[in-house]
Amino acid sequence: MTKKVLVGVLVVLVAIQLVPYGRDHSNPPVVAEPTWNASDTRATFFRVCANCHSNETTWPWYSHVAPASWLVQWDVDRARAELNVSRWGMDENEGDKAAKMVRTNRMPPRTYLWAHREARLTDEERRQFETGLAATFGSHRSKRGNDDVGEKSGYLD
């Protein structure tokens, strides 16, 4: 019985590799980038955010194996649609929420941080990054405490 279950699971895992979704690991060309307020802001963005929010994604090994490939592709597609610094200027408000997302600990998401320890920010790095994003993207100013999401998310634990 156990052997049949294991063979069945193996057959399913091999079969799902044939599903074509999650295999388009293309990086479209970079059209334009924002004018970054400082090289540190750009460097932090590319360390923490660019894998999903740019056309310069580094596709990890597990992004080639279903079902993980489906989740990674879906995350990158959704993130690029929300904010893509490689297509800057395509939407007037594209960067408007970025500083708030960092300030309220909604970005980077916890699930991303599990696999990408380099994307973790200390409290000081987060403050500097949020200030840099606000200066780069314009309308958001670095102010804390007036958001609907609490200061602590626990993702740095």
Backbone torsions as a table, in degrees:
resi	resn	phi	psi	omega
1	MET	NA	-50.6	-179.6
2	THR	-61.0	-39.0	179.9
3	LYS	-64.5	-39.7	179.3
4	LYS	-65.9	-39.4	178.5
5	VAL	-64.4	-45.8	179.8
6	LEU	-62.5	-41.4	177.2
7	VAL	-64.5	-41.4	178.3
8	GLY	-62.1	-44.0	178.1
9	VAL	-63.0	-43.0	179.0
10	LEU	-62.1	-42.7	178.4
11	VAL	-61.9	-43.3	179.1
12	VAL	-63.7	-45.6	179.5
13	LEU	-60.7	-39.8	177.3
14	VAL	-69.1	-42.6	-177.6
15	ALA	-63.9	-38.5	-177.5
16	ILE	-70.5	-14.2	175.8
17	GLN	-67.7	-17.5	-179.9
18	LEU	-82.8	-12.7	178.0
19	VAL	-67.9	126.2	-173.6
20	PRO	-72.6	-20.9	-178.0
21	TYR	-67.0	141.3	178.5
22	GLY	92.5	9.7	-178.6
23	ARG	-111.8	-4.9	-179.9
24	ASP	-84.3	78.5	-177.8
25	HIS	-94.1	46.4	178.1
26	SER	-86.2	151.6	172.5
27	ASN	-118.3	102.6	178.5
28	PRO	-57.8	162.0	-179.3
29	PRO	-64.3	152.5	174.6
30	VAL	-78.0	120.0	-179.2
31	VAL	-86.9	-49.3	-179.6
32	ALA	-163.8	149.6	175.6
33	GLU	-114.4	157.9	173.9
34	PRO	-66.5	163.6	171.7
35	THR	-84.3	102.2	-175.7
36	TRP	-69.3	142.9	179.4
37	ASN	-70.1	-27.1	-179.3
38	ALA	-157.7	155.0	179.2
39	SER	-64.8	-29.4	177.5
40	ASP	-64.8	-38.8	178.5
41	THR	-63.2	-45.6	179.0
42	ARG	-62.7	-45.5	-179.1
43	ALA	-61.7	-42.8	178.3
44	THR	-65.9	-42.1	178.2
45	PHE	-58.1	-45.7	-177.7
46	PHE	-71.9	-25.5	175.3
47	ARG	-76.2	-37.5	-169.7
48	VAL	-102.2	-37.5	-165.8
49	CYS	-117.3	-26.1	-167.0
50	ALA	-65.9	-24.5	179.2
51	ASN	-58.1	-29.8	-180.0
52	CYS	-110.2	-33.6	-171.5
53	HIS	-104.0	33.3	174.2
54	SER	-155.1	175.2	174.8
55	ASN	-93.4	21.2	-179.7
56	GLU	-118.4	45.0	-178.8
57	THR	-69.1	134.8	169.2
58	THR	-97.4	114.5	-175.1
59	TRP	-87.3	113.7	-179.2
60	PRO	-71.5	166.1	-177.1
61	TRP	-55.6	-39.9	-176.3
62	TYR	-71.4	-11.7	177.2
63	SER	-77.3	-0.1	177.9
64	HIS	-106.6	2.2	-175.7
65	VAL	-123.6	119.4	176.9
66	ALA	-72.0	146.1	5.4
67	PRO	-88.1	-5.5	179.5
68	ALA	-60.2	-35.9	-179.7
69	SER	-60.1	-33.8	179.8
70	TRP	-66.4	-44.9	-179.5
71	LEU	-65.6	-44.6	-179.7
72	VAL	-62.8	-46.0	179.9
73	GLN	-61.8	-43.4	179.5
74	TRP	-62.7	-43.9	179.0
75	ASP	-61.5	-46.5	-178.7
76	VAL	-66.3	-44.1	179.0
77	ASP	-59.2	-46.4	-179.3
78	ARG	-66.0	-42.7	-179.7
79	ALA	-65.1	-43.7	178.6
80	ARG	-62.9	-35.1	178.2
81	ALA	-67.4	-32.4	-178.5
82	GLU	-79.7	-46.1	-178.8
83	LEU	-154.6	120.5	179.4
84	ASN	-135.2	105.3	-177.0
85	VAL	-72.9	-8.8	176.9
86	SER	-85.3	-7.8	178.0
87	ARG	-125.2	39.3	-174.2
88	TRP	-60.5	138.8	178.4
89	GLY	94.4	-4.2	179.3
90	MET	-76.0	-22.0	-179.6
91	ASP	-142.5	124.8	-176.1
92	GLU	-56.3	-34.8	-174.5
93	ASN	-104.2	15.4	-171.3
94	GLU	-60.5	-31.4	-178.8
95	GLY	-102.2	5.7	-170.9
96	ASP	-62.7	-31.4	-176.5
97	LYS	-95.9	-5.7	-170.1
98	ALA	-60.0	-48.2	-178.5
99	ALA	-62.6	-40.6	179.5
100	LYS	-65.2	-37.9	179.8
101	MET	-64.7	-38.3	177.2
102	VAL	-71.4	-45.4	-176.8
103	ARG	-61.5	-36.7	-176.8
104	THR	-94.6	13.5	176.5
105	ASN	62.5	23.5	175.4
106	ARG	-84.8	-18.7	177.3
107	MET	-134.1	140.1	-8.1
108	PRO	-72.0	150.6	-178.0
109	PRO	-68.6	151.2	-179.3
110	ARG	-56.7	-41.6	-178.3
111	THR	-61.4	-35.3	177.1
112	TYR	-68.6	-40.6	-177.4
113	LEU	-66.0	-27.3	177.9
114	TRP	-59.2	-40.4	-176.8
115	ALA	-96.8	-11.6	-174.8
116	HIS	-131.3	79.0	-177.9
117	ARG	-61.5	-28.5	-179.7
118	GLU	-65.2	-16.0	-178.7
119	ALA	-88.3	-3.2	178.8
120	ARG	-71.0	139.0	179.7
121	LEU	-115.7	137.4	170.6
122	THR	-73.6	168.3	178.0
123	ASP	-58.5	-41.7	-179.8
124	GLU	-67.0	-43.4	177.4
125	GLU	-60.9	-41.4	-179.8
126	ARG	-61.9	-44.6	179.1
127	ARG	-61.6	-46.3	179.7
128	GLN	-64.5	-41.4	-179.6
129	PHE	-65.5	-45.3	178.8
130	GLU	-61.2	-41.2	177.1
131	THR	-63.2	-42.6	178.0
132	GLY	-64.7	-40.2	177.3
133	LEU	-65.3	-41.2	178.6
134	ALA	-61.4	-42.5	179.4
135	ALA	-68.8	-36.5	-179.5
136	THR	-72.3	-45.5	-172.6
137	PHE	-91.3	-12.5	169.4
138	GLY	103.2	-86.6	-162.4
139	SER	-71.3	-28.8	179.6
140	HIS	-78.2	134.6	175.2
141	ARG	-108.5	151.4	-177.1
142	SER	-73.4	92.2	175.0
143	LYS	-132.5	144.0	-172.9
144	ARG	-119.1	149.3	168.2
145	GLY	95.8	-4.2	-178.7
146	ASN	-108.9	27.4	-177.4
147	ASP	-107.4	164.2	-178.5
148	ASP	-80.3	-4.6	179.1
149	VAL	-113.3	137.9	-177.3
150	GLY	-67.8	164.9	-177.8
151	GLU	-66.8	-37.7	-174.4
152	LYS	-102.5	127.5	174.0
153	SER	-109.5	-16.7	-179.8
154	GLY	83.6	4.0	-175.5
155	TYR	-76.0	-10.4	178.2
156	LEU	-91.6	-0.1	-178.8
157	ASP	-67.7	NA	NA
